[in-house]
Amino acid sequence: MSEAATSAADVAETLSRYEAVFEESARGERQLAATWQGSAAEEKELARLITRAWQAARAIAGNPALLAAFREQNPDLALWVERFSKRDRDQLIARARRQMPQPSPEAKPDPEPEQPTLGMRM
């Protein structure tokens, strides 16, 4: 966002877009956690979600007008945005991976039951 584009309407529209990114990221992480198997595709999607949220947080924190407006609209989330934006992106991704549930081992089929022999052996 350019310095000149700081009207109240521009700020509100920009913050709305960034809030949508935060919501998409949170929703996506919850969906991944529900079915997490640790595949490369899942890890790539998790990294994408974290990266987008991190970029949005950095954009807000790096613009004093946006940050001030965001603090007014979302005081609790503003503190998170400031902290999140200062973290290392790769460390955030690694932390999110560690917080995913461990994939459950594939269930082993039950062994075939032994057939009754009626006590007679041949």
DSSP file (Angstrom, degrees, kcal/mol; ACC not computed):
  #  RESIDUE AA STRUCTURE BP1 BP2  ACC     N-H-->O    O-->H-N    N-H-->O    O-->H-N    TCO  KAPPA ALPHA  PHI   PSI    X-CA   Y-CA   Z-CA
    1    1 A M              0   0    0      0, 0.0     2,-0.1     0, 0.0     5,-0.0   0.000 360.0 360.0 360.0 132.3    0.0    0.0    0.0
    2    2 A S    >   -     0   0    0      1,-0.1     3,-0.7     3,-0.0     0, 0.0  -0.320 360.0-111.7 -78.4 163.0    1.5    3.4   -1.0
    3    3 A E  T 3  S+     0   0    0      1,-0.2     3,-0.2     2,-0.1    -1,-0.1   0.857 117.2  54.2 -60.6 -36.1    1.8    6.3    1.5
    4    4 A A  T 3  S+     0   0    0      1,-0.2     2,-1.4     2,-0.1    -1,-0.2   0.736  92.8  73.6 -72.9 -22.1   -0.9    8.3   -0.4
    5    5 A A    <   +     0   0    0     -3,-0.7    -1,-0.2     1,-0.2    -2,-0.1  -0.397  61.7 111.9 -92.2  60.1   -3.4    5.5   -0.2
    6    6 A T        +     0   0    0     -2,-1.4    -1,-0.2    -3,-0.2    -2,-0.1   0.059  34.1 136.4-120.8  25.8   -4.2    5.9    3.5
    7    7 A S  S  > S-     0   0    0     -3,-0.2     4,-2.8     1,-0.1     5,-0.2  -0.288  70.2-106.4 -65.5 161.4   -7.8    7.2    3.5
    8    8 A A  H  > S+     0   0    0      1,-0.2     4,-2.5     2,-0.2     5,-0.2   0.884 122.0  50.0 -57.6 -39.9  -10.1    5.6    6.0
    9    9 A A  H  > S+     0   0    0      2,-0.2     4,-2.4     1,-0.2    -1,-0.2   0.904 111.3  48.5 -66.7 -40.9  -11.8    3.6    3.3
   10   10 A D  H  > S+     0   0    0      2,-0.2     4,-2.5     1,-0.2    -2,-0.2   0.916 112.7  48.1 -64.6 -42.8   -8.5    2.4    1.9
   11   11 A V  H  X S+     0   0    0     -4,-2.8     4,-2.8     2,-0.2     5,-0.2   0.931 112.5  48.5 -63.1 -46.1   -7.3    1.4    5.4
   12   12 A A  H  X S+     0   0    0     -4,-2.5     4,-2.0    -5,-0.2    -2,-0.2   0.906 113.2  47.3 -62.3 -42.0  -10.6   -0.4    6.2
   13   13 A E  H  X S+     0   0    0     -4,-2.4     4,-1.9     2,-0.2    -1,-0.2   0.907 113.3  48.3 -66.9 -41.7  -10.5   -2.3    2.8
   14   14 A T  H  X S+     0   0    0     -4,-2.5     4,-2.2     1,-0.2    -2,-0.2   0.930 112.1  48.4 -64.9 -45.6   -6.9   -3.3    3.3
   15   15 A L  H  X S+     0   0    0     -4,-2.8     4,-2.8     1,-0.2    -1,-0.2   0.876 107.9  56.0 -63.1 -36.5   -7.4   -4.5    6.9
   16   16 A S  H  X S+     0   0    0     -4,-2.0     4,-1.9    -5,-0.2    -1,-0.2   0.909 107.5  48.9 -61.3 -42.2  -10.4   -6.5    5.7
   17   17 A R  H  X S+     0   0    0     -4,-1.9     4,-1.6     2,-0.2    -2,-0.2   0.922 112.9  47.2 -63.6 -43.6   -8.2   -8.3    3.2
   18   18 A Y  H  X S+     0   0    0     -4,-2.2     4,-2.2     1,-0.2    -2,-0.2   0.891 109.7  52.6 -67.4 -38.4   -5.6   -9.1    5.8
   19   19 A E  H  X S+     0   0    0     -4,-2.8     4,-2.5     1,-0.2    -1,-0.2   0.880 106.3  54.6 -63.1 -36.6   -8.2  -10.3    8.3
   20   20 A A  H  X S+     0   0    0     -4,-1.9     4,-2.6     1,-0.2    -1,-0.2   0.873 106.6  52.0 -63.3 -36.5   -9.5  -12.6    5.6
   21   21 A V  H  X S+     0   0    0     -4,-1.6     4,-2.6     2,-0.2    -2,-0.2   0.921 109.4  49.0 -64.9 -44.0   -6.0  -14.0    5.2
   22   22 A F  H  X S+     0   0    0     -4,-2.2     4,-2.5     2,-0.2    -2,-0.2   0.919 113.1  47.4 -61.5 -43.1   -5.8  -14.6    9.0
   23   23 A E  H  X S+     0   0    0     -4,-2.5     4,-2.7     2,-0.2     5,-0.2   0.914 112.2  49.1 -65.1 -43.2   -9.2  -16.4    9.0
   24   24 A E  H  X S+     0   0    0     -4,-2.6     4,-2.8     2,-0.2    -2,-0.2   0.913 112.3  49.2 -61.9 -42.3   -8.2  -18.5    5.9
   25   25 A S  H  X S+     0   0    0     -4,-2.6     4,-2.5     2,-0.2    -2,-0.2   0.936 113.0  45.5 -63.3 -47.4   -5.0  -19.5    7.6
   26   26 A A  H  X S+     0   0    0     -4,-2.5     4,-2.1     2,-0.2    -2,-0.2   0.921 115.5  47.0 -63.3 -44.3   -6.6  -20.4   10.9
   27   27 A R  H  X S+     0   0    0     -4,-2.7     4,-2.4     1,-0.2    -2,-0.2   0.919 112.8  49.8 -63.5 -43.9   -9.4  -22.4    9.1
   28   28 A G  H  X S+     0   0    0     -4,-2.8     4,-2.5    -5,-0.2    -2,-0.2   0.893 109.6  50.7 -63.1 -40.7   -6.8  -24.1    6.9
   29   29 A E  H  X S+     0   0    0     -4,-2.5     4,-2.5     2,-0.2    -1,-0.2   0.904 110.3  49.8 -64.3 -40.4   -4.7  -25.1    9.8
   30   30 A R  H  X S+     0   0    0     -4,-2.1     4,-1.7     2,-0.2    -2,-0.2   0.916 111.5  48.9 -63.7 -41.9   -7.7  -26.6   11.7
   31   31 A Q  H  X S+     0   0    0     -4,-2.4     4,-0.9     1,-0.2    -2,-0.2   0.909 112.0  48.5 -65.0 -41.3   -8.7  -28.6    8.6
   32   32 A L  H >X S+     0   0    0     -4,-2.5     4,-0.9     1,-0.2     3,-0.9   0.923 109.2  52.9 -63.1 -43.0   -5.1  -29.9    8.2
   33   33 A A  H 3< S+     0   0    0     -4,-2.5     3,-0.4     1,-0.2    -1,-0.2   0.844 103.0  59.1 -61.7 -32.8   -5.0  -30.8   11.8
   34   34 A A  H 3< S+     0   0    0     -4,-1.7    -1,-0.2     1,-0.2    -2,-0.2   0.787 124.2  18.8 -67.8 -27.0   -8.2  -32.8   11.5
   35   35 A T  H << S+     0   0    0     -4,-0.9    -1,-0.2    -3,-0.9    -2,-0.2   0.203  85.9 157.0-128.0  15.3   -6.8  -35.1    8.8
   36   36 A W     <  +     0   0    0     -4,-0.9    -3,-0.1    -3,-0.4    -4,-0.0  -0.175  10.1 157.4 -56.3 125.9   -3.0  -34.7    9.2
   37   37 A Q        -     0   0    0     66,-0.1    -1,-0.2     2,-0.1    -4,-0.1   0.353  57.7-114.2-123.1  -3.7   -0.9  -37.5    7.9
   38   38 A G        +     0   0    0      1,-0.2    -2,-0.1    64,-0.0    64,-0.0   0.728  56.6 162.0  79.7  21.9    2.3  -35.6    7.4
   39   39 A S     >  -     0   0    0      1,-0.1     4,-2.4     4,-0.0     5,-0.2  -0.278  53.0-112.1 -72.0 162.3    2.4  -35.8    3.6
   40   40 A A  H  > S+     0   0    0      1,-0.2     4,-2.3     2,-0.2     5,-0.2   0.880 119.2  53.4 -61.1 -38.7    4.6  -33.5    1.6
   41   41 A A  H  > S+     0   0    0      2,-0.2     4,-2.1     1,-0.2    -1,-0.2   0.894 109.4  48.1 -64.9 -39.6    1.5  -31.9    0.1
   42   42 A E  H  > S+     0   0    0      2,-0.2     4,-2.6     1,-0.2    -2,-0.2   0.910 111.7  49.5 -66.6 -42.0    0.1  -31.2    3.6
   43   43 A E  H  X S+     0   0    0     -4,-2.4     4,-2.3     2,-0.2    -2,-0.2   0.893 110.7  50.5 -64.3 -38.7    3.4  -29.8    4.7
   44   44 A K  H  X S+     0   0    0     -4,-2.3     4,-2.1     2,-0.2    -1,-0.2   0.911 111.5  47.7 -64.8 -42.3    3.5  -27.5    1.7
   45   45 A E  H  X S+     0   0    0     -4,-2.1     4,-2.5     2,-0.2    -2,-0.2   0.900 110.7  51.5 -66.1 -40.9    0.0  -26.3    2.4
   46   46 A L  H  X S+     0   0    0     -4,-2.6     4,-2.5     1,-0.2     5,-0.2   0.925 110.1  49.2 -61.1 -44.5    0.8  -25.7    6.0
   47   47 A A  H  X S+     0   0    0     -4,-2.3     4,-2.5     1,-0.2    -1,-0.2   0.888 110.6  51.3 -62.2 -39.2    3.8  -23.6    5.0
   48   48 A R  H  X S+     0   0    0     -4,-2.1     4,-2.4     2,-0.2    -2,-0.2   0.930 111.0  47.4 -63.9 -45.5    1.7  -21.6    2.5
   49   49 A L  H  X S+     0   0    0     -4,-2.5     4,-2.0     2,-0.2    -2,-0.2   0.924 114.5  45.5 -63.0 -45.6   -0.9  -20.8    5.1
   50   50 A I  H  X S+     0   0    0     -4,-2.5     4,-2.6     1,-0.2    -1,-0.2   0.915 112.5  52.0 -64.3 -43.4    1.7  -19.8    7.7
   51   51 A T  H  X S+     0   0    0     -4,-2.5     4,-2.7    -5,-0.2    -2,-0.2   0.915 109.0  49.3 -61.6 -44.6    3.6  -17.7    5.1
   52   52 A R  H  X S+     0   0    0     -4,-2.4     4,-2.3     2,-0.2    -1,-0.2   0.922 113.3  46.2 -62.8 -43.4    0.5  -15.8    4.0
   53   53 A A  H  X S+     0   0    0     -4,-2.0     4,-2.5     2,-0.2    -1,-0.2   0.906 113.2  50.1 -65.2 -40.7   -0.5  -15.0    7.6
   54   54 A W  H  X S+     0   0    0     -4,-2.6     4,-2.4     2,-0.2    -2,-0.2   0.910 110.7  49.1 -63.4 -43.4    3.1  -13.9    8.4
   55   55 A Q  H  X S+     0   0    0     -4,-2.7     4,-2.2     2,-0.2    -2,-0.2   0.905 111.8  48.9 -63.9 -41.3    3.2  -11.7    5.3
   56   56 A A  H  X S+     0   0    0     -4,-2.3     4,-2.2     2,-0.2    -2,-0.2   0.916 111.3  49.7 -64.2 -42.9   -0.1  -10.1    6.3
   57   57 A A  H  X S+     0   0    0     -4,-2.5     4,-2.9     1,-0.2     5,-0.2   0.908 111.3  49.2 -62.6 -41.6    1.1   -9.5    9.8
   58   58 A R  H  X S+     0   0    0     -4,-2.4     4,-2.0     1,-0.2    -1,-0.2   0.881 109.0  52.8 -65.5 -37.8    4.3   -7.9    8.6
   59   59 A A  H  < S+     0   0    0     -4,-2.2     4,-0.3     2,-0.2    -1,-0.2   0.910 114.0  42.6 -64.4 -41.5    2.4   -5.7    6.2
   60   60 A I  H >< S+     0   0    0     -4,-2.2     3,-1.5     1,-0.2     7,-0.6   0.955 116.3  46.5 -68.3 -50.0    0.1   -4.4    9.0
   61   61 A A  H 3< S+     0   0    0     -4,-2.9    -2,-0.2     1,-0.3    -1,-0.2   0.787 109.9  55.5 -64.9 -27.6    3.0   -4.0   11.6
   62   62 A G  T 3< S+     0   0    0     -4,-2.0    -1,-0.3    -5,-0.2    -2,-0.2   0.494  99.1  66.4 -85.0  -3.2    5.1   -2.3    9.0
   63   63 A N    <>  -     0   0    0     -3,-1.5     4,-3.0    -4,-0.3     5,-0.3  -0.935  67.4-158.5-122.4 107.9    2.6    0.4    8.3
   64   64 A P  H  > S+     0   0    0      0, 0.0     4,-2.4     0, 0.0     5,-0.2   0.849  93.3  50.6 -55.7 -38.0    1.9    2.8   11.2
   65   65 A A  H  > S+     0   0    0      2,-0.2     4,-2.1     1,-0.2     5,-0.2   0.920 113.7  44.7 -67.2 -42.6   -1.5    3.9    9.8
   66   66 A L  H  > S+     0   0    0      2,-0.2     4,-2.8     1,-0.2     5,-0.2   0.928 113.5  50.2 -65.3 -44.2   -2.6    0.3    9.3
   67   67 A L  H  X S+     0   0    0     -4,-3.0     4,-2.6    -7,-0.6    -2,-0.2   0.909 110.6  49.2 -63.1 -42.3   -1.3   -0.8   12.7
   68   68 A A  H  X S+     0   0    0     -4,-2.4     4,-1.6    -5,-0.3    -1,-0.2   0.922 114.2  45.3 -63.0 -43.8   -3.1    2.1   14.5
   69   69 A A  H  X S+     0   0    0     -4,-2.1     4,-2.1     1,-0.2    -2,-0.2   0.890 112.7  51.4 -66.2 -38.7   -6.4    1.3   12.7
   70   70 A F  H  X S+     0   0    0     -4,-2.8     4,-3.4     1,-0.2     8,-0.2   0.893 106.4  54.2 -66.1 -39.6   -5.9   -2.4   13.4
   71   71 A R  H  < S+     0   0    0     -4,-2.6    -1,-0.2     1,-0.2    -2,-0.2   0.884 109.3  48.8 -60.8 -38.3   -5.3   -1.7   17.1
   72   72 A E  H  < S+     0   0    0     -4,-1.6    -2,-0.2    -5,-0.2    -1,-0.2   0.909 119.1  37.6 -67.5 -41.6   -8.6    0.2   17.3
   73   73 A Q  H  < S+     0   0    0     -4,-2.1    -2,-0.2     1,-0.2    -3,-0.2   0.883 135.8  15.3 -77.7 -39.9  -10.6   -2.6   15.5
   74   74 A N     X  +     0   0    0     -4,-3.4     4,-2.5    -5,-0.2    -1,-0.2  -0.604  63.7 169.1-138.0  71.4   -8.9   -5.6   17.1
   75   75 A P  H  > S+     0   0    0      0, 0.0     4,-1.1     0, 0.0    -1,-0.1   0.871  82.5  46.8 -58.5 -37.6   -6.8   -4.7   20.2
   76   76 A D  H  > S+     0   0    0      1,-0.2     4,-1.0     2,-0.2     3,-0.3   0.921 115.9  43.9 -69.6 -42.8   -6.3   -8.3   21.2
   77   77 A L  H  > S+     0   0    0      1,-0.2     4,-2.8     2,-0.2    -1,-0.2   0.787 103.0  67.7 -72.6 -27.5   -5.3   -9.5   17.8
   78   78 A A  H  X S+     0   0    0     -4,-2.5     4,-2.4     1,-0.2    -1,-0.2   0.895  98.8  50.5 -60.9 -40.5   -3.1   -6.4   17.2
   79   79 A L  H  X S+     0   0    0     -4,-1.1     4,-2.2    -3,-0.3    -1,-0.2   0.919 111.1  48.9 -63.3 -42.7   -0.7   -7.6   19.9
   80   80 A W  H  X S+     0   0    0     -4,-1.0     4,-3.4     2,-0.2     5,-0.3   0.926 109.7  52.6 -60.8 -44.9   -0.5  -11.1   18.2
   81   81 A V  H  X S+     0   0    0     -4,-2.8     4,-2.5     1,-0.2    -2,-0.2   0.920 109.5  48.8 -58.6 -45.5    0.1   -9.4   14.8
   82   82 A E  H  X S+     0   0    0     -4,-2.4     4,-0.8     2,-0.2    -1,-0.2   0.928 116.7  41.3 -62.0 -44.8    3.0   -7.4   16.2
   83   83 A R  H >X S+     0   0    0     -4,-2.2     3,-0.7     1,-0.2     4,-0.6   0.929 115.2  50.1 -68.4 -45.1    4.6  -10.5   17.8
   84   84 A F  H >< S+     0   0    0     -4,-3.4     3,-1.0     1,-0.2    -2,-0.2   0.882 106.3  56.2 -61.3 -39.9    3.9  -12.8   14.9
   85   85 A S  H 3< S+     0   0    0     -4,-2.5    -1,-0.2    -5,-0.3    -2,-0.2   0.752 105.4  52.3 -66.5 -23.8    5.4  -10.4   12.4
   86   86 A K  H << S+     0   0    0     -4,-0.8    -1,-0.2    -3,-0.7    -2,-0.2   0.590  91.3  96.0 -88.4 -11.6    8.7  -10.3   14.2
   87   87 A R  S << S-     0   0    0     -3,-1.0     2,-0.4    -4,-0.6     3,-0.0  -0.378  87.3 -98.7 -78.8 157.9    9.1  -14.0   14.3
   88   88 A D     >  -     0   0    0      1,-0.1     4,-2.1    -2,-0.1     3,-0.2  -0.634  27.8-139.2 -75.2 127.3   11.2  -16.0   11.8
   89   89 A R  H  > S+     0   0    0     -2,-0.4     4,-2.3     1,-0.2     5,-0.2   0.897 101.0  51.2 -57.5 -44.5    8.9  -17.5    9.2
   90   90 A D  H  > S+     0   0    0      1,-0.2     4,-2.4     2,-0.2    -1,-0.2   0.875 109.6  50.5 -63.9 -36.3   10.8  -20.8    9.0
   91   91 A Q  H  > S+     0   0    0      2,-0.2     4,-2.4    -3,-0.2    -1,-0.2   0.876 109.0  52.3 -68.1 -36.2   10.6  -21.1   12.8
   92   92 A L  H  X S+     0   0    0     -4,-2.1     4,-2.3     2,-0.2    -2,-0.2   0.909 110.7  47.3 -64.0 -41.6    6.8  -20.4   12.7
   93   93 A I  H  X S+     0   0    0     -4,-2.3     4,-2.3     2,-0.2    -2,-0.2   0.927 112.1  49.6 -65.5 -44.8    6.4  -23.1   10.1
   94   94 A A  H  X S+     0   0    0     -4,-2.4     4,-2.2     1,-0.2    -2,-0.2   0.904 111.2  49.9 -61.6 -41.1    8.5  -25.6   12.1
   95   95 A R  H  X S+     0   0    0     -4,-2.4     4,-1.6     1,-0.2    -1,-0.2   0.916 109.4  50.9 -64.2 -42.7    6.4  -24.9   15.2
   96   96 A A  H  X S+     0   0    0     -4,-2.3     4,-0.6     1,-0.2    -1,-0.2   0.890 109.1  51.7 -62.6 -38.9    3.2  -25.4   13.3
   97   97 A R  H >< S+     0   0    0     -4,-2.3     3,-1.1     1,-0.2    -1,-0.2   0.919 108.4  51.1 -62.4 -43.3    4.4  -28.7   12.0
   98   98 A R  H 3< S+     0   0    0     -4,-2.2    -1,-0.2     1,-0.3    -2,-0.2   0.816 107.1  54.9 -64.4 -29.1    5.3  -29.8   15.6
   99   99 A Q  H 3< S+     0   0    0     -4,-1.6    -1,-0.3    -5,-0.2    -2,-0.2   0.587  85.0 102.4 -82.6  -9.7    1.8  -28.9   16.8
  100  100 A M  S << S-     0   0    0     -3,-1.1   -67,-0.1    -4,-0.6   -66,-0.0  -0.462  86.3 -98.6 -70.5 146.6    0.1  -31.1   14.2
  101  101 A P        -     0   0    0      0, 0.0    -1,-0.1     0, 0.0    -2,-0.1  -0.308  40.7-103.1 -64.2 149.4   -1.2  -34.3   15.6
  102  102 A Q        -     0   0    0      1,-0.1   -64,-0.0    -3,-0.1    -4,-0.0  -0.557  41.5-107.9 -71.5 132.9    0.9  -37.4   15.0
  103  103 A P        -     0   0    0      0, 0.0   -66,-0.1     0, 0.0    -1,-0.1  -0.353  34.4-118.1 -60.8 139.2   -0.4  -39.5   12.3
  104  104 A S        -     0   0    0      1,-0.1     3,-0.1    -3,-0.0     2,-0.0  -0.579  31.5-106.9 -78.6 141.3   -2.0  -42.7   13.6
  105  105 A P        -     0   0    0      0, 0.0    -1,-0.1     0, 0.0     3,-0.1  -0.338  45.9 -89.8 -64.8 148.2   -0.3  -45.9   12.4
  106  106 A E        -     0   0    0      1,-0.1     2,-0.2    -3,-0.1     0, 0.0  -0.339  48.7-106.8 -58.5 135.5   -2.3  -47.8    9.9
  107  107 A A        -     0   0    0     -3,-0.1    -1,-0.1     1,-0.1     3,-0.0  -0.452  31.1-131.3 -66.4 131.4   -4.6  -50.3   11.7
  108  108 A K        -     0   0    0     -2,-0.2    -1,-0.1     1,-0.1     2,-0.0  -0.676  25.8-111.2 -83.7 137.3   -3.3  -53.8   11.3
  109  109 A P        -     0   0    0      0, 0.0    -1,-0.1     0, 0.0     3,-0.1  -0.356  37.4-100.5 -65.8 148.0   -6.0  -56.3   10.2
  110  110 A D        -     0   0    0      1,-0.1    -3,-0.0    -3,-0.0     0, 0.0  -0.409  44.2-104.2 -64.8 141.9   -7.0  -58.8   12.8
  111  111 A P        -     0   0    0      0, 0.0    -1,-0.1     0, 0.0     3,-0.1  -0.321  45.0 -89.7 -65.7 153.4   -5.3  -62.2   12.3
  112  112 A E        -     0   0    0      1,-0.1     2,-0.1    -3,-0.1     3,-0.1  -0.412  48.7-112.9 -61.4 132.6   -7.5  -64.9   10.8
  113  113 A P        -     0   0    0      0, 0.0     2,-0.2     0, 0.0    -1,-0.1  -0.395  34.0-104.9 -67.6 146.4   -9.2  -66.8   13.6
  114  114 A E        -     0   0    0      1,-0.1     3,-0.0    -2,-0.1     0, 0.0  -0.465  33.6-118.1 -70.7 141.9   -8.1  -70.3   14.0
  115  115 A Q        -     0   0    0     -2,-0.2    -1,-0.1     1,-0.1     2,-0.0  -0.608  34.2-104.2 -78.6 138.4  -10.6  -72.9   12.8
  116  116 A P        -     0   0    0      0, 0.0    -1,-0.1     0, 0.0     0, 0.0  -0.372  27.5-163.5 -62.7 141.2  -11.9  -75.2   15.4
  117  117 A T    >   -     0   0    0     -3,-0.0     3,-1.8    -2,-0.0    -2,-0.0   0.439  29.0-129.2-105.6  -2.8  -10.3  -78.6   15.2
  118  118 A L  T 3   -     0   0    0      1,-0.3     3,-0.1     3,-0.0     0, 0.0   0.765  62.4 -72.8  56.1  26.4  -12.8  -80.5   17.4
  119  119 A G  T 3  S+     0   0    0      1,-0.2     2,-0.5     0, 0.0    -1,-0.3   0.472 105.9 117.6  75.4   1.7   -9.9  -81.9   19.4
  120  120 A M    <   -     0   0    0     -3,-1.8     2,-0.4     2,-0.0    -1,-0.2  -0.889  42.5-169.6-107.8 130.2   -8.8  -84.3   16.7
  121  121 A R              0   0    0     -2,-0.5    -3,-0.0     1,-0.1    -4,-0.0  -0.909 360.0 360.0-114.8 143.4   -5.4  -83.9   15.0
  122  122 A M              0   0    0     -2,-0.4    -1,-0.1     0, 0.0    -2,-0.0   0.403 360.0 360.0-115.9 360.0   -4.4  -85.8   12.0
